[in-house]
Amino acid sequence: MKYQSNILESTPWSISIDLWSDFSKIAKQIMLNAGLKGVRDDHAVYEYYNFTKRMIEPLPRKVFKSQEFQCPVEYEQALSEFVSHVECGDNLQGYLSDKILYADKTDDLLNDWNIHHFHLTRRFREDGFAKRSDYEIFAWVTSKAMYLIQIYPHKKDYLYSTQEMIKIIHTNWPELLENYHMKGVQCLTEEIDDEMYNKIREAHISTAVQIVENEVYCLMGGGYMSNGASGEAMRISIRWHNRMRECEKMLKANKNIIFEFIQSARGKVDRNLEICLLTADSLDNITVIERKNRVGIQMLLKDGKFRFFILEDMLNGRI
């Protein structure tokens, strides 16, 4: 996108900028570096947040087991090894489905109930992924803990829509569900069994889970769109798109301040600015650089401030 002066302005100027495109390219490169396949240019930001939602960051976590948790005797060693990996903060990718490597793939169970599932096994393929196991571990994962809900056989009917998992979470760790409690809703108008819930999920229709009267929960995993896309990842992508466009407008509105800084720092100004994204640490902390005059601008949006710097200072570690 290019903004430029009009004929009524005495000093010509222009700003070439497309921060959303820059952000998309950064997201795409991160995914390619991680070995993801099928990354699409026009969906890169969504796919990045869809990937980070499915992937579990390698961090040491405490492991808690529900009082209902049971492990087949012949799989106890496999479970012990899995728990050790979790507690040590090892990469758990091998226990996940190999679909994790495809940028556009989604996990309906995760998007609906925020529950991850892992293959319970000690046998792994040459590429590091688990060979198909007879059992799977179902868990709620945070940055500090993994809550082991239950182990179910892979052949269980309606495995991924087993509402008993939500009931187990409610019994053992009700605080995990508190933010998703539909207060004031006493009960659903129709009782939904696991088979019906499975059909509803296949149609990507978001619905609630009732534990007992006055205990109805919904959208624990952020929900999904009608095409199956992660609702949470889509909302994050939209927020970033809007923020990037807002930043472009702010930079354009404050062009004279930018010109003044360049003049004081460089002694002269090229008024045909070429601005690109450098980093986006958060929605409130975004840094851009202007290529022609070799300056940077940190946008501290929560505080309503700009922080200017020259690129040489950044490259030499002086800022």
Backbone torsions as a table, in degrees:
resi	resn	phi	psi	omega
1	MET	NA	138.4	-179.1
2	LYS	-126.3	123.2	173.1
3	TYR	-101.5	145.3	178.7
4	GLN	-151.4	162.6	-177.7
5	SER	-65.5	160.2	175.0
6	ASN	-105.3	174.8	-172.8
7	ILE	-67.6	-16.2	-179.2
8	LEU	-84.2	-12.7	-179.2
9	GLU	-85.5	136.4	-175.0
10	SER	-73.7	-29.8	-178.6
11	THR	-115.8	115.8	-179.7
12	PRO	-64.8	147.8	175.6
13	TRP	-155.1	162.9	173.9
14	SER	-153.9	152.9	176.9
15	ILE	-133.4	116.1	173.7
16	SER	-97.9	121.3	-173.9
17	ILE	-158.5	138.4	173.1
18	ASP	-152.9	79.1	-174.5
19	LEU	-66.1	-31.7	178.5
20	TRP	-65.1	-42.8	176.9
21	SER	-63.0	-41.4	177.9
22	ASP	-61.7	-44.9	-179.2
23	PHE	-62.4	-40.7	179.0
24	SER	-63.6	-40.6	179.7
25	LYS	-65.5	-39.2	178.2
26	ILE	-64.2	-45.6	179.3
27	ALA	-60.8	-42.4	179.9
28	LYS	-62.5	-43.9	-177.3
29	GLN	-65.3	-38.3	177.8
30	ILE	-60.5	-43.1	-179.3
31	MET	-68.3	-40.3	177.9
32	LEU	-63.9	-40.0	178.2
33	ASN	-63.5	-28.9	179.3
34	ALA	-84.3	-1.0	177.0
35	GLY	86.2	15.6	-179.9
36	LEU	-72.4	151.4	-178.2
37	LYS	-113.5	152.1	174.0
38	GLY	72.2	25.5	179.3
39	VAL	-69.0	131.0	-178.2
40	ARG	-107.5	133.8	-177.4
41	ASP	-57.0	-42.6	-173.4
42	ASP	-83.1	-1.8	177.9
43	HIS	-129.5	17.3	-170.1
44	ALA	-60.6	-42.0	-176.9
45	VAL	-68.6	-44.7	175.7
46	TYR	-58.2	-47.2	-176.5
47	GLU	-64.8	-33.5	177.3
48	TYR	-62.9	-47.4	-179.2
49	TYR	-74.0	-26.8	172.4
50	ASN	-66.2	-39.7	178.5
51	PHE	-67.4	-47.2	-177.8
52	THR	-66.1	-26.5	176.2
53	LYS	-70.1	-39.3	-178.3
54	ARG	-78.0	-35.9	-178.8
55	MET	-78.5	144.9	179.6
56	ILE	-105.5	117.5	-178.3
57	GLU	-62.2	131.8	179.4
58	PRO	-67.1	99.7	179.1
59	LEU	-139.3	143.3	174.7
60	PRO	-61.6	132.8	-178.9
61	ARG	-134.2	144.8	170.5
62	LYS	-75.3	147.2	-179.1
63	VAL	-114.1	127.6	177.3
64	PHE	-120.7	138.9	178.4
65	LYS	-112.6	139.1	176.9
66	SER	-68.4	159.7	178.5
67	GLN	-68.6	-17.9	178.3
68	GLU	-90.5	-7.0	-172.0
69	PHE	-63.9	129.3	178.5
70	GLN	-137.1	140.9	179.4
71	CYS	-124.9	131.0	175.1
72	PRO	-56.2	139.4	-174.9
73	VAL	-54.2	-41.7	-176.2
74	GLU	-71.1	-7.7	179.7
75	TYR	-112.4	8.9	-176.9
76	GLU	-64.1	-37.9	178.9
77	GLN	-67.1	-40.1	177.7
78	ALA	-61.9	-41.1	178.5
79	LEU	-65.1	-43.2	179.9
80	SER	-59.4	-41.5	179.3
81	GLU	-67.0	-40.3	178.4
82	PHE	-62.4	-46.9	-179.6
83	VAL	-61.4	-39.7	178.3
84	SER	-61.4	-42.2	177.6
85	HIS	-61.9	-40.6	179.8
86	VAL	-64.3	-47.6	-176.8
87	GLU	-66.2	-30.5	-179.6
88	CYS	-84.7	-9.2	-179.2
89	GLY	77.9	27.9	179.0
90	ASP	-74.5	163.1	176.6
91	ASN	-71.1	123.7	-176.5
92	LEU	-98.3	9.1	-175.3
93	GLN	-54.0	-37.6	-177.2
94	GLY	-62.3	-23.3	179.9
95	TYR	-85.8	-10.7	-179.2
96	LEU	-89.6	172.1	173.8
97	SER	-66.9	145.1	178.3
98	ASP	-68.5	-4.8	174.2
99	LYS	-67.4	-12.8	177.6
100	ILE	-59.0	-23.6	-177.3
101	LEU	-84.4	-1.2	179.0
102	TYR	-106.5	118.3	-170.7
103	ALA	-59.7	-32.2	-174.0
104	ASP	-92.7	-2.8	-179.0
105	LYS	-75.9	149.1	-179.5
106	THR	-125.8	167.1	178.4
107	ASP	-124.9	102.1	-175.1
108	ASP	-62.1	-39.1	179.2
109	LEU	-62.5	-44.7	178.9
110	LEU	-65.3	-44.3	-179.1
111	ASN	-66.4	-28.9	-177.9
112	ASP	-88.0	-53.1	-170.8
113	TRP	-114.3	0.4	-178.6
114	ASN	62.5	33.4	-179.7
115	ILE	-112.5	125.6	174.1
116	HIS	-88.2	153.0	172.2
117	HIS	-128.4	141.4	-175.3
118	PHE	-127.4	144.6	174.5
119	HIS	-74.0	128.5	178.0
120	LEU	-93.8	102.3	-174.3
121	THR	-162.5	165.0	170.9
122	ARG	-116.0	2.9	-176.7
123	ARG	-106.6	127.4	-176.5
124	PHE	-129.9	149.8	178.6
125	ARG	-77.1	172.9	179.5
126	GLU	-63.5	-28.3	179.9
127	ASP	-83.5	3.3	176.1
128	GLY	96.0	-12.3	-179.5
129	PHE	-85.2	151.3	-177.9
130	ALA	-67.1	141.8	168.5
131	LYS	-71.6	152.2	-175.8
132	ARG	-55.5	132.6	-176.4
133	SER	-109.1	159.0	176.8
134	ASP	-77.1	-16.2	-177.1
135	TYR	-133.6	154.5	176.3
136	GLU	-131.3	145.9	175.9
137	ILE	-95.8	135.3	177.5
138	PHE	-114.6	129.5	-172.0
139	ALA	-148.2	151.1	170.9
140	TRP	-99.9	127.2	-172.7
141	VAL	-119.0	131.7	170.9
142	THR	-119.9	-179.2	-179.8
143	SER	-70.5	-16.9	-176.5
144	LYS	-116.1	-15.6	-174.0
145	ALA	-149.7	158.1	170.3
146	MET	-125.0	124.3	-178.3
147	TYR	-102.7	107.9	-177.9
148	LEU	-80.7	113.8	-174.0
149	ILE	-82.6	-57.1	-177.5
150	GLN	-168.4	160.9	170.5
151	ILE	-109.5	129.6	178.1
152	TYR	-125.1	150.4	174.8
153	PRO	-67.0	144.1	-177.1
154	HIS	-60.7	-27.9	-176.6
155	LYS	-88.6	5.5	-179.6
156	LYS	-60.2	138.4	177.5
157	ASP	-62.2	135.3	176.1
158	TYR	50.8	46.6	-174.0
159	LEU	-53.3	-47.6	-172.5
160	TYR	-86.0	0.5	174.8
161	SER	-121.3	30.0	178.9
162	THR	-76.8	101.8	-174.9
163	GLN	-67.4	-14.5	175.8
164	GLU	-57.0	-29.1	-179.7
165	MET	-61.9	-40.9	178.8
166	ILE	-67.8	-37.7	178.9
167	LYS	-65.4	-36.7	178.4
168	ILE	-66.8	-42.5	177.0
169	ILE	-60.9	-45.0	-178.7
170	HIS	-60.8	-38.8	-178.9
171	THR	-71.5	-40.2	-172.5
172	ASN	-94.6	-39.6	-175.4
173	TRP	-138.9	66.3	-175.9
174	PRO	-58.9	-24.5	-179.5
175	GLU	-63.6	-25.7	179.4
176	LEU	-67.4	-26.1	-175.4
177	LEU	-100.5	-6.3	-171.0
178	GLU	-56.3	-41.0	-177.8
179	ASN	-68.6	-11.8	-175.8
180	TYR	-112.5	9.2	179.7
181	HIS	-74.0	123.7	178.5
182	MET	-84.7	84.9	-176.0
183	LYS	-64.3	136.9	-178.9
184	GLY	91.5	-11.7	177.7
185	VAL	-95.1	113.7	-176.0
186	GLN	-78.8	-41.7	-177.9
187	CYS	-163.4	164.0	175.7
188	LEU	-78.1	152.3	-178.8
189	THR	-69.9	-20.7	-179.7
190	GLU	-141.7	134.9	177.9
191	GLU	-72.1	132.3	-176.4
192	ILE	-116.0	120.9	176.3
193	ASP	-89.4	177.1	-175.2
194	ASP	-62.9	-36.3	179.4
195	GLU	-63.8	-45.9	179.6
196	MET	-66.4	-40.4	179.3
197	TYR	-61.9	-37.2	178.1
198	ASN	-61.5	-41.4	179.2
199	LYS	-67.0	-40.9	179.0
200	ILE	-62.5	-42.7	-179.0
201	ARG	-67.7	-39.6	177.8
202	GLU	-59.5	-29.6	177.6
203	ALA	-86.0	-0.8	-179.4
204	HIS	56.3	46.6	174.0
205	ILE	-106.7	123.0	-179.2
206	SER	-77.7	133.2	176.8
207	THR	-143.2	177.7	-174.3
208	ALA	-103.6	166.0	175.0
209	VAL	-119.4	128.9	178.8
210	GLN	-101.9	127.1	177.6
211	ILE	-88.7	-61.6	172.9
212	VAL	-142.3	-177.0	177.8
213	GLU	-60.8	135.6	-177.9
214	ASN	72.2	8.4	178.0
215	GLU	-126.2	82.8	-179.2
216	VAL	-120.1	132.3	-175.5
217	TYR	-127.4	149.4	-175.6
218	CYS	-152.2	148.2	172.4
219	LEU	59.9	39.3	178.9
220	MET	-60.6	-33.0	-179.2
221	GLY	-102.6	10.7	178.8
222	GLY	92.7	-8.8	177.3
223	GLY	79.9	-178.3	179.0
224	TYR	-139.5	159.4	178.3
225	MET	-83.0	172.9	-177.5
226	SER	-63.9	-23.0	177.6
227	ASN	-92.7	5.7	178.4
228	GLY	94.1	-7.0	-179.9
229	ALA	-64.7	151.5	178.7
230	SER	-65.5	122.2	177.9
231	GLY	-64.1	-38.9	-179.9
232	GLU	-64.9	-47.9	-180.0
233	ALA	-63.6	-36.1	179.1
234	MET	-66.4	-42.4	-179.9
235	ARG	-65.8	-39.8	177.5
236	ILE	-63.2	-42.8	179.0
237	SER	-60.0	-43.3	180.0
238	ILE	-64.9	-40.2	178.5
239	ARG	-62.0	-41.4	178.6
240	TRP	-67.3	-39.0	177.9
241	HIS	-59.9	-48.1	-179.6
242	ASN	-63.5	-38.9	-180.0
243	ARG	-65.9	-40.3	179.2
244	MET	-63.3	-40.8	178.6
245	ARG	-68.4	-36.9	176.4
246	GLU	-62.8	-40.9	180.0
247	CYS	-64.1	-38.9	177.6
248	GLU	-60.1	-44.5	-179.7
249	LYS	-65.7	-37.7	178.6
250	MET	-64.6	-42.6	-179.6
251	LEU	-64.8	-41.6	178.0
252	LYS	-63.5	-43.1	-177.8
253	ALA	-66.6	-26.0	-177.8
254	ASN	-108.3	27.2	-177.2
255	LYS	-59.7	-36.9	-178.0
256	ASN	-66.2	-35.5	176.1
257	ILE	-66.0	-39.5	177.6
258	ILE	-63.1	-44.7	178.9
259	PHE	-60.9	-40.0	-179.8
260	GLU	-63.4	-40.8	179.0
261	PHE	-66.0	-44.5	-179.9
262	ILE	-60.1	-42.8	179.6
263	GLN	-59.8	-44.4	-178.3
264	SER	-71.5	-32.2	-176.9
265	ALA	-85.1	-33.6	-173.3
266	ARG	-111.6	-20.2	-177.3
267	GLY	87.8	-12.5	176.5
268	LYS	-154.9	163.1	-174.2
269	VAL	-133.0	128.6	165.4
270	ASP	-91.2	111.7	-173.1
271	ARG	-83.3	4.4	173.7
272	ASN	-98.3	84.3	-172.3
273	LEU	-76.4	142.2	173.3
274	GLU	-124.4	101.3	-173.3
275	ILE	-105.8	133.2	177.0
276	CYS	-136.5	159.5	-177.8
277	LEU	-75.2	134.0	174.6
278	LEU	-102.1	-57.7	178.1
279	THR	-142.5	156.1	174.7
280	ALA	-137.1	84.1	-176.3
281	ASP	-68.8	-32.0	177.3
282	SER	-162.5	174.5	177.9
283	LEU	-62.5	-19.8	-177.6
284	ASP	-108.0	4.5	-178.6
285	ASN	-142.3	94.6	-174.1
286	ILE	-126.7	132.9	-178.1
287	THR	-119.5	133.0	178.4
288	VAL	-123.6	161.8	173.6
289	ILE	-126.3	149.9	176.0
290	GLU	-108.7	117.7	-168.2
291	ARG	-71.1	-44.3	-171.3
292	LYS	-68.0	-40.2	-179.4
293	ASN	-97.3	-2.6	175.9
294	ARG	54.7	56.5	175.3
295	VAL	-129.2	162.0	178.0
296	GLY	-124.7	156.5	179.0
297	ILE	-135.7	117.5	172.7
298	GLN	-93.0	123.0	-177.3
299	MET	-100.1	103.7	178.7
300	LEU	-93.6	82.9	-165.9
301	LEU	-70.7	-31.9	179.1
302	LYS	-64.2	-34.6	179.8
303	ASP	-93.3	-6.0	-178.7
304	GLY	67.0	38.3	-175.4
305	LYS	-127.7	151.7	169.6
306	PHE	-110.5	139.3	172.1
307	ARG	-120.2	119.9	-177.0
308	PHE	-96.8	149.6	173.8
309	PHE	-154.2	159.5	174.9
310	ILE	-97.7	146.6	-170.8
311	LEU	-63.8	-32.4	179.6
312	GLU	-60.0	-38.3	178.6
313	ASP	-64.2	-39.8	179.2
314	MET	-67.6	-45.5	-177.8
315	LEU	-65.8	-29.3	-179.6
316	ASN	-93.6	6.3	175.6
317	GLY	74.5	22.8	-177.8
318	ARG	-90.5	-3.7	174.7
319	ILE	-129.9	NA	NA
